[in-house]
Amino acid sequence: MELMDSLAVSVSGMDAQRRRLNIIASNLANAHSTHTPAGGPYKRRDVVFRSVPMTDSFNRLFRRIAAGPGRHALDGVTVARIVEDRTPGQQVYDPHHPDADEKGFVRLPNVNVLEEMVNMIGASRAYEANVQAINATRAMWNKALEIGR
């Protein structure tokens, strides 16, 4: 594995976690939004990751052949799609709320603030781990350059 490949994997992980953090922030910001332009309460969103090859098709094929059986190509990560959580939100009785139905119930978003905070900590730690991997790669690069002097 080349050093640039290592950087590419870490950068892809940082980008995916940044997008995940943006979705989590959106969920937290709308945790009490009972009315959206589409109608109804806000629906929690989440990201779905998938692995992506870090090289073009020729290089990937060449490396797979050169690596031999049982070895796999180097993969990074990307956000495949953003999905809405289909779990129902709570219904609370508040007849004075502007979004209350005819019986006085208000449908709340399906966002659990504690769960979102745990997800935020996990995404933040994953981002930090990728930063540390980049720093380690940079340190190895610098050591390799010192050897060459």
C-alpha positions as CSV (number, residue, x, y, z in Angstrom):
1,M,0.0,0.0,0.0
2,E,1.4,3.4,-1.0
3,L,1.3,6.3,1.4
4,M,-1.0,8.2,-0.9
5,D,-3.5,5.3,-0.8
6,S,-3.4,5.5,3.0
7,L,-4.2,9.2,2.9
8,A,-7.0,8.7,0.4
9,V,-8.7,6.1,2.7
10,S,-8.4,8.4,5.7
11,V,-9.7,11.4,3.7
12,S,-12.7,9.4,2.5
13,G,-13.5,8.4,6.1
14,M,-13.2,12.0,7.2
15,D,-15.6,13.2,4.5
16,A,-18.1,10.4,5.3
17,Q,-18.0,11.3,9.0
18,R,-18.4,15.0,8.2
19,R,-21.5,14.3,6.2
20,R,-22.8,12.1,9.0
21,L,-22.2,14.9,11.5
22,N,-24.1,17.3,9.3
23,I,-27.1,14.9,9.3
24,I,-26.9,14.5,13.1
25,A,-26.8,18.3,13.5
26,S,-29.9,18.6,11.3
27,N,-31.7,15.9,13.4
28,L,-30.9,17.8,16.6
29,A,-31.9,21.2,15.1
30,N,-35.3,19.7,14.1
31,A,-35.9,17.6,17.3
32,H,-39.0,19.7,18.0
33,S,-40.2,20.6,14.5
34,T,-43.8,19.5,14.3
35,H,-44.5,21.0,10.9
36,T,-42.4,20.6,7.8
37,P,-43.0,21.8,4.2
38,A,-43.9,18.2,3.3
39,G,-46.4,18.2,6.1
40,G,-46.3,16.4,9.4
41,P,-43.4,16.3,11.9
42,Y,-39.7,16.1,11.0
43,K,-38.5,12.6,10.2
44,R,-35.1,11.6,11.5
45,R,-32.5,11.0,8.9
46,D,-29.4,8.7,8.9
47,V,-26.6,8.0,6.5
48,V,-25.8,4.6,4.9
49,F,-22.1,4.0,4.2
50,R,-20.6,1.8,1.5
51,S,-17.1,0.9,0.6
52,V,-15.5,2.3,-2.6
53,P,-12.3,1.4,-4.4
54,M,-9.6,4.0,-4.0
55,T,-8.0,3.4,-7.4
56,D,-9.2,3.4,-10.9
57,S,-10.3,0.1,-12.5
58,F,-7.0,-0.7,-14.3
59,N,-4.9,-0.1,-11.2
60,R,-7.4,-2.0,-9.0
61,L,-7.2,-5.0,-11.3
62,F,-3.4,-4.8,-11.5
63,R,-3.0,-4.7,-7.8
64,R,-5.5,-7.5,-7.2
65,I,-3.5,-9.7,-9.6
66,A,-0.2,-8.7,-8.1
67,A,-1.4,-9.2,-4.5
68,G,-2.3,-12.8,-5.2
69,P,-5.2,-14.9,-4.0
70,G,-6.9,-14.1,-0.7
71,R,-6.0,-10.5,-0.8
72,H,-8.4,-7.7,-1.6
73,A,-8.2,-4.2,-3.1
74,L,-7.9,-1.1,-1.0
75,D,-11.3,0.4,-0.2
76,G,-12.4,3.7,1.3
77,V,-15.8,4.8,2.4
78,T,-18.5,7.1,1.1
79,V,-22.1,7.9,1.9
80,A,-24.3,5.7,-0.3
81,R,-27.6,7.4,0.6
82,I,-29.4,9.3,3.3
83,V,-32.5,7.5,4.6
84,E,-35.4,8.6,6.7
85,D,-36.1,6.7,9.9
86,R,-39.6,5.2,9.6
87,T,-40.2,4.7,13.4
88,P,-43.2,6.7,14.5
89,G,-42.7,9.8,16.8
90,Q,-44.6,10.4,20.0
91,Q,-48.0,11.8,20.2
92,V,-48.7,14.2,23.1
93,Y,-51.9,15.8,24.1
94,D,-51.6,19.6,23.7
95,P,-54.9,21.1,22.3
96,H,-53.4,24.6,22.3
97,H,-50.5,23.7,20.0
98,P,-51.0,25.1,16.4
99,D,-50.2,21.7,14.9
100,A,-52.7,19.7,17.1
101,D,-55.2,17.5,15.4
102,E,-59.0,17.7,16.0
103,K,-58.6,15.5,19.1
104,G,-55.8,17.8,20.5
105,F,-52.9,15.5,19.9
106,V,-49.6,16.7,18.4
107,R,-47.3,14.3,16.5
108,L,-43.7,14.9,17.5
109,P,-40.5,14.1,15.5
110,N,-39.0,10.7,15.9
111,V,-35.7,12.2,17.0
112,N,-34.2,10.9,20.3
113,V,-31.8,13.6,21.4
114,L,-29.7,11.2,23.6
115,E,-29.3,8.8,20.7
116,E,-28.2,11.6,18.4
117,M,-25.7,12.8,21.0
118,V,-24.2,9.3,21.2
119,N,-24.1,9.2,17.4
120,M,-22.4,12.5,17.3
121,I,-19.7,11.4,19.7
122,G,-19.1,8.2,17.6
123,A,-18.9,10.2,14.4
124,S,-16.6,12.7,16.0
125,R,-14.3,9.9,17.4
126,A,-14.2,8.3,13.9
127,Y,-13.3,11.6,12.4
128,E,-10.5,12.1,15.0
129,A,-9.2,8.5,14.3
130,N,-8.9,9.4,10.6
131,V,-7.0,12.6,11.5
132,Q,-4.6,10.5,13.6
133,A,-4.1,8.1,10.7
134,I,-3.2,11.0,8.5
135,N,-0.8,12.3,11.1
136,A,0.8,8.9,11.4
137,T,1.1,8.6,7.6
138,R,2.7,12.1,7.5
139,A,5.2,11.1,10.2
140,M,6.1,7.9,8.2
141,W,6.6,10.0,5.1
142,N,8.9,12.4,7.0
143,K,11.0,9.5,8.4
144,A,11.3,8.0,4.9
145,L,12.6,11.3,3.6
146,E,15.1,11.5,6.4
147,I,16.4,8.0,5.6
148,G,17.0,9.1,2.0
149,R,19.2,12.0,3.0
